[in-house]
Amino acid sequence: MFKAETAKFQIGQTVRHRIYPFRGVIFDVDPTFNNTEEWYESIPEEVRPRKDQPFYHLFAENDDTDYIAYVSEQNLIPDDSGQPVQHPQIPEIFEGCDDGIYRLRGPIGH
């Protein structure tokens, strides 16, 4: 049994990957790994993260495209660039950005 850690990053926070050249906005957090074994085994062993840590769902972008990423906490660092993330799904969940933190949209009809 894994001991769940407290998440270091928050929903709406802009982060970047520690190794790979992409950044994104967190839109969900799993307290521990919650994806398929096939996905996990596809990560090169030398950079494969531990499963007993928070994993983050990101609206991610790099120089070529935007996509959804699933990243371990150990592989994320805060993005302090001040640049907005251009992922097209951000407006579905967030409205506006204050100091690198995107604000969740309020309930529909409010």
For each residue, the residues with C-beta under 8 A, 3 or more apart:
1:
2: 32 51 52
3: 52
4: 31 32 52 54
5: 31 52 53 54 73
6: 54
7: 10 29 31 54 56 73
8: 54 73 76
9: 13 15 26 29 54 56 73 76 78
10: 7 13 26 101
11: 26 27 28 29 104
12: 25 26 27 94 101 102 103 104
13: 9 10 25 26 78 100 101 102
14: 23 24 25 78 79 81 85 97 100 101 102
15: 9 23 24 25 26 56 58 71 76 77 78 79
16: 22 23 24 76 77 78 79
17: 20 21 22 23 69 71 75 76 77
18: 74 75 76 77
19: 47 75
20: 17 62
21: 17 62 63
22: 16 17 60 61 62 69
23: 14 15 16 17 60 61 62 79 81 85
24: 14 15 16 58 59 60 61 69 85 87
25: 12 13 14 15 58 59 85 87 90 94 102
26: 9 10 11 12 13 15 29 56 57 58
27: 11 12 57 58 59 93 94
28: 11 56 57
29: 7 9 11 26 54 55 56 57
30: 33 34 54 55 56 57
31: 4 5 7 54
32: 2 4 51 52 53 54 55
33: 30 40 49 51 52 53 55 72
34: 30 55
35: 39 40 55 70
36: 39 40
37: 40 41
38: 41 42
39: 35 36 42 43 70
40: 33 35 36 37 43 48 51
41: 37 38
42: 38 39
43: 39 40 47 48 49
44: 47 48
45: 48
46:
47: 19 43 44 75
48: 40 43 44 45
49: 33 43 53 72 74 75
50: 53 72 74
51: 2 32 33 40
52: 2 3 4 5 32 33
53: 5 32 33 49 50 72 73 74
54: 4 5 6 7 8 9 29 30 31 32 72 73
55: 29 30 32 33 34 35 70 71 72 73
56: 7 9 15 26 28 29 30 70 71 72 73 76
57: 26 27 28 29 30 68 69 70
58: 15 24 25 26 27 68 69 70 71
59: 24 25 27 66 68 85 87 89 90
60: 22 23 24 66 67 68 69 87
61: 22 23 24 65 66 67 85 86 87
62: 20 21 22 23 65
63: 21
64:
65: 61 62
66: 59 60 61 86 87 88
67: 60 61
68: 57 58 59 60
69: 17 22 24 57 58 60
70: 35 39 55 56 57 58
71: 15 17 55 56 58 75 76
72: 33 49 50 53 54 55 56 75 76
73: 5 7 8 9 53 54 55 56 76
74: 18 49 50 53
75: 17 18 19 47 49 71 72
76: 8 9 15 16 17 18 56 71 72 73
77: 15 16 17 18
78: 9 13 14 15 16 100
79: 14 15 16 23 83 100
80: 100
81: 14 23
82: 100
83: 79
84: 97
85: 14 23 24 25 59 61 90
86: 61 66 90
87: 24 25 59 60 61 66 90
88: 66 91
89: 59 92 93
90: 25 59 85 86 87 93 94 102
91: 88 94 95
92: 89 105
93: 27 89 90 104 105
94: 12 25 27 90 91 97 102 103 104 105
95: 91 102 103 104 105 106
96: 102 103
97: 14 84 94 100 101 102 103
98: 101 103
99:
100: 13 14 78 79 80 82 97
101: 10 12 13 14 97 98
102: 12 13 14 25 90 94 95 96 97
103: 12 94 95 96 97 98
104: 11 12 93 94 95
105: 92 93 94 95
106: 95 110
107: 110
108:
109:
110: 106 107
